[in-house]
Amino acid sequence: METIFLKSLGGAGTVTGSKHLLTPPELTILVDCGLFQGIKTLREKNWEPLAISVEEIDLVILTHAHLDHCGYIPLLVKNGFRGKIYMTEPTAELTKLILLDSAKIQEEDARKANYHLYSKHHPAKPLYTRDDAERSFNYFYTVQENNAINLSDHIQCEFKPCGHIIGACSVAVTCFDKIIVFSGDIGRRHSEVLPINDFFTKADYLVMESTYGDRLHDNTNVYDSLQHWINLTVENQGNIIIPSFAVGRAQELLYIIHQLKKQKRIPHDLPVILDSPMAASATAIMVDYAEYTTVDKREWSAIVSGVDINRDYINTQEIIRDKKSKIIIAGSGMVTGGRVLEYLKHDLGSSRNTILVVGFQAEGTRGRALLNQSHELKIHGSYYPVRANIVELTGLSAHADQSGLMEWIGKYIITPKQIMLVHGEPSALEALRVKIQTDLNIPVKILVKDEQVAFS
């Protein structure tokens, strides 16, 4: 009987930096290759060496294109990785976009640190450059969903759509006589623009995310909520600011707002501004890969034509000076940076405005501070009072809630021998562990970073 080892190099005990090392006898496989994001102590982990030599990793399997799952790839290649990186076609296109943007930010941060002399490193260097990102693209290898591919004589893998963002998949790795399923990030039961989740039904072991393992999403109708807050804010002659992830969330928002205008539930002439070059490019990819969505290419084109897309930061200040009510969708999704900060500096202080929080907000982020009803927000070294309406819409989350996660496990015809929980904050991990063991009587382990477990 062959022994297979699993070690989480990131994404254990936190919602970021996902990297899970699977070591069967024939290969060393890294499932996801993400950057740590959020508070400084997490970000500093990106500079630490992995608990394995990069040259020992034979291949990478990428579940989807968010930075916390793909953002470490250029550094992996820079440090000597030369294997294939398997992913779906939309994931490949989105990952290229995200890695180039990440590299640009790394370079800009290093440049600012050197100019203002606030880094303890002299000179400060980027984690990786745009050249490093582009070199990593040479190792991308695209696969079709629902087709098993051979990785070696005794190891296969298969990708199955999981509804999180376009191209996102759970992955089953069959090693000799064992099936290990990596959930990736599991989407909601229902998305406005993505097909219903597909499911694996056989697994010996599950490595599973737990982002919302301790909560249920509000069942309030998203269309009704958006209609209410948009119309109320327009009545008050204010702005609707939506901090948004560029990939997935921004496109779903554009679709819903388009539908509300078509149904005459919000003013047809209300300007909708997408102030995010990355979200604009991600939307173009969504149009190109419309067959991976439930919206056809013609309708996507109509949606895009009704949006003012701003790619140039210089125009952001002009948009701010315009006093007319408007909907502004801008990055970043957790309010950790990006152009949304410029809008918040101007609009946070007035009760006429509404800030719609539409996704998961990690510990230590400005988005979490807003949800925690902080009375002020620190942006670029200054404090801004929070008087705007802060509204959370969980119905737009890209992650399944606890009931959705339990439903995902319930699809398995034969009960898995064990479930390993990853990608969650401690309270979510513990709540889901107790729920699974109590309701389903399946052994559950919460993975600890760099701790090795054996499947035999």
N, C-alpha and C positions, 0 to 999 in steps of 0.2 A: 504494500500500500504506500502510495507516494504522499509525502507531507508537503503542504503548501503553506507559505508564511505570508502574513499581512502586516504591514507597518504603515501607520499614518505619519507622513512627514509634514503635514499641515492640514487644517480643516478639522482637527480634533479638539473638542472643547471650545471651539469658536466657529463663527460663520464665514471664515475667510481663509485664504491660503491653501485651498484644497489640493492635496497631493497624497495619493494612496499607493503604496508600493506592494505589488503582488509578486511573490517569488515562488513559482512552481519550479520543478527540477530543470526544465528546458530553457526558460526565459526569465528575465527580470523586467516586469511591466510596471510602468507608472501610469496610474489612472488619474487624470487631471494634473494640471501643472500651474497652479494659481499663485498670484501675489497675495501677501497679507495686506489688508487695508484697515483703516480705522485709527485707533489710538496709537501713539508713538511706539509703545512697547511692542505692539504687533507689527508695525511697519518695519521696525528695526530687525525683525526676524528675516526679512528678505535679504539682508546682508550676511546672514550666518550661513556657513557651509551646510549642505544637506547631510543627513546621517547615512549617506552612502556615496561612494565615488560616482560621479556622473557617467564615467566611461563604462560602469557596470550595468547601466540601464540600457536594455535592448530596444525598447519601443515605448511610445506613449499613446494612450487612448484618451481622447478628449471628449467629454460628454456634451459641452456646449461652450459658447463664446464669451461668457462674462469674465471680467478681469480676474476675479478671485478663483477662476478655474483655468484660465489660459495665460495669465500675465507673466508667468515665470519662464515661459518657453524660450524667449531670446537669451536669457541668462543661462539656461540649460545648454543651449547650442553654443553659446560663447565659451562655456566651460568644458566643452568637448563632446557633447552628445551628438551622435551621427546616425541614429536610427530613424525609422518611420514614425510619423505622428498621425494616427488614424482619427478621422472625424467625418461628419457629413458635409456635403457641398455647401449648404448655407452657413454652416459653422466655419468652414474654411474662409469664406469671404468676409464674414463678420470678424473673425479672429485677426485677419490681416489688418482690418480697419482699427480694431481696438489696440493691437500691439503697436502700430505706428503712432497712434495718439498717446499711448502710455510712454513710448520712447521719447516723444516730443516733450511731454511733461517732465520726464526725468532730466532731459537736457536743459530745459528752462529752469528747473529748480536748482540744478548745479550752477548754472550761470548766475542766477540771483544770489545764491549763497556765496559765490566768489566775489561778486560785486559788492555785496553788503557786509561781507566778512563775518557771517553769523554761523558758519559751519566749523566744527572742531577739526575737520579734515582740511588740509591745505596742500593742493587745491581740492575742492569738493568735486567729485566725479559722479556722473549719472550711473545708475544701476546697469543700464544698457542704453545703447544709442539706436537711432533709426536704422543705421547700417546693420546693427546686430539683429534688429527685428526682421529686416528684409532677408538676411541670410537664413533665418530660421524657416522662412517660407519654403525653402528648397526641400524641406523634410516633411511637408504636408502630404498626406495621402488620403484621398477622399473615398468614402464607402457609401453604399446604398443602404437605406434602412431595411430591416427585416431580411437581410441576406447574411448567412453565416460565412465568415472568412477564416481561412486557416492562417494561424500565426506561426505554427511549427507543427511537427508531426503529431503531437498529442494535445495541441491547444488551439481552440477556436474562439472567436468572439462574434457577437451579433448586437446590432444597434436597434433600439425600438423607441419610437417617439414618446416623449414624456410630457409634452405640453407646456414647458416652462417658457421658452422663447423659440423662435423659428430655428429648426435644425437640432434642437436639444433632444438628447436621447438618454435613456437608461441603457446600460451595457451588460450583457451576460458573457462572462468568460468561462468557457468549459475547459477545465484542466484535467486531463486523464479522465477519471470517473466522477469528478466533482464540478458542480456549477456554482459559480460565485457571481451574484448580480450586484452591480453598483448602480444605485438609483439615479445618480446625478441629482439635479434639482427637480423635484416633482412639481408639475404645474397644477393649477386648480382643476376641478372637475369640468368647469366650463370657462372657455375663453371666447372673447368676442371675435378673434381673428385666427385662432389656431384650432386644428382638429381635436376631437376628443382624445384623451390619453390612450395609448396602447399599453398593454401589460404583458410581462412575462408571467408564466404560471408555474414554472419549475425552478427551484433553486435549493441548493444545500445550505448556502450561506448568503445573507443579505448585508450589504454595506450601504447604509441608508441615511439620508439627510434628515434633519430634525428642526429646521429653521423655526417653524411654528408648532413645535411639538407640545407647547403648553397653552395653546389658545385656539379659539374658533373664530373664523371670520364673521363679521357682521353680515347678516343676510339682507340688509337694506339694499334695495334696487339701486345700482350704480347710476343708471340713467336718471332716476328720480332725484338722487342726491346731487348729481352734477347740475341738473336743471335748476334745482332750488338755489344752490350756492352761486351759480353763474348769474341767474336773474336777480337775486338779492343784491349781489355786488354791483351789477350794472345799475340797478335802481339807486344805489348809494354813490354812483359815479366813481366806483373804485376799479381796481385791477384784480384779476385772478392770476396768481402766480403758482405754477405747478412745477416744483423741482422733480425732475424725471430722469430715470436711467435712459440712456440714448438708445439702447437696443431692447426692443420688446415693448416696454411700457410706453414710450413716446408714440409708437405706431398705434398701439391700442387706444390711447387717448385721442389721437387724431381721428381714428375711425368712429369712436363714440360721439365726439363733438360734431363730426360730419353728419351722423345720423340724427342727432338732436336738431341740427339746423334743417335737415330735410323734413323732419317731422314738425317743424315750426314751433319747437318747444323752447328755443332760445333765439335771440335776434339773428336773423340771417346775415346781417351786415356786420356783426361783431367780429373785429379783427382777431385772427388766431396767428400768433407768431411762434415759430419754432426757432429759438435762438440757440442753436447747437450744431456746429458743422458735422460732428459725429452722428448725431441723430438724423440729420439730413441725409448723410451717406448711408446710414443703416436703413432709412426709409426707402432709398433707391434700391438697395439690395432686396428689401421685402417685395418691392414691385417686380424685380427681376426673377425672384423665386416665389411668385404668387401661388404656384402649384403646391407649395408647402403650407399654404394658408387656406382659410375658408372664403377668402375674398378674391374675386377674379382681378386680373391685371387692369381691366378697364375701370373698375371701381376704385382701385388703388390710385390710378392716374387722376381720377376726378377728385379724390380726397386731397392729393398733393397739390392740385391746382387751386384749391381753396385755402391754402396756407401761405403766409408770408414767411419765407425761409431766410434767416439772416446768417450768413457765414462769416461776416466781417465784424470783429469786435468793435471797430470804430462806430458802427451803426447802433450799437447797444445803447450808447448815451443818447442818441437821437430818439430811440424808441422810448427811453425813460422820460425824456422831456415832453413827449406827446401826451397831452392830458386826457385824451379820449380813453374810455374803458376798453380793455382788451384782455384776451387770454394769452398768457405767456408760458410756454413750455420750454424749460431750459435746464441744463445740467449744472450740478450733478444731483443724482437721485437722493443721496444722503446729505446733501448740502455741505459736503466736505470741500468743495472748490467749484470752479467753473463760473459761467456767466450769471447763474441764478443769484450769486452773492451780490452782484451789482444791483439787481432788482430789489433784493431784500433790504439792502442798505437804504434804498429810497422808500420802499413801501411798507416795511415792518411796523413803522411808527404810527400808522393811521388805521383806525377801526373801519374805514371805508373799504379796505382791501381784504382779500381772502387768500390765505396760503393753503393750498390743498396738498396734503401729504398722502401719497398714493402707493408707497412701497415700504418694504422692511427698512428700519432705521437701526443700524448697529450701535452698540454701546460706545459712547464717547464721541458720537457724531453730532453735528448741529441739528440734524433732523430729529434725532432722539431727544435733544434738549427742547426742541419746539413741542414735541409730543408730551414731554414732561412738564409743560407749561412754564418753562423758564421765562422770567420777566424781562430778560435781555439776552442778546446774542452777540458774541465777540466775532467781528469780521475784520480782517486785515488790521488787527491791532487796536481797534476801537470797539466800544460797546454801543449797541443799538437797542432801544426799548422795543418790546414786543407788545403792540396794541392791535395788530391785525387779527382777524379771525383765523385761528389755526384749526383746520378740519382734517381729520384722518378718514380716508376712504379705503377700508381694507378689501372691499370687493374688487379692487384692481390689482391686488397682490398677484405676483407671478408664482407664488409658492402655495402648495396645498396646506390647509390647516390640519389640526390634529385628526379630525374625522376623515379628511382626505388621505392622510398618511395611513391611517388604520384601514381604510378601504383598499389602498394600494397593496398592503400586506395580505388582505383578505382574498385577493385574486389568486393566491398560490394554492394549487390543487393539493399538493403535499406540503405539510408544514415544514418550513426551513428548520435546520438543526439549531441555528443561532442567528441573531441579528446584531450587527455592529453599528452603533449609532455615531454619526459624525455630523459636521456642519450645523452646529447649534450652540447657543449659549447655554451655560450650565443649567439654568432653570428649565429650559426647553428640553434638554437632553434627559434630565431626571424625570420630568413629568411624562415624557413619552415612554421612557423605560418602564416606569410603573404601570402605565396604561397597557402596554403590550403584554407585560408579564401577568397582569391581573386578568385582562379580558381574553387573551389568546394563549396564555400559558406557554409562551415561547421564551427560551433563555435569551437575555439581552446583555450585551456588554457595551459600555461607553468607552470608545477608544481614547487612549491617551497618546499624545504626540511622542513619536519615536519608540513606543512600546511595541514589541513584536508578539503577534499571536499566531498560533499554528492551527491549521485545518488538517485533520488526519482521519 
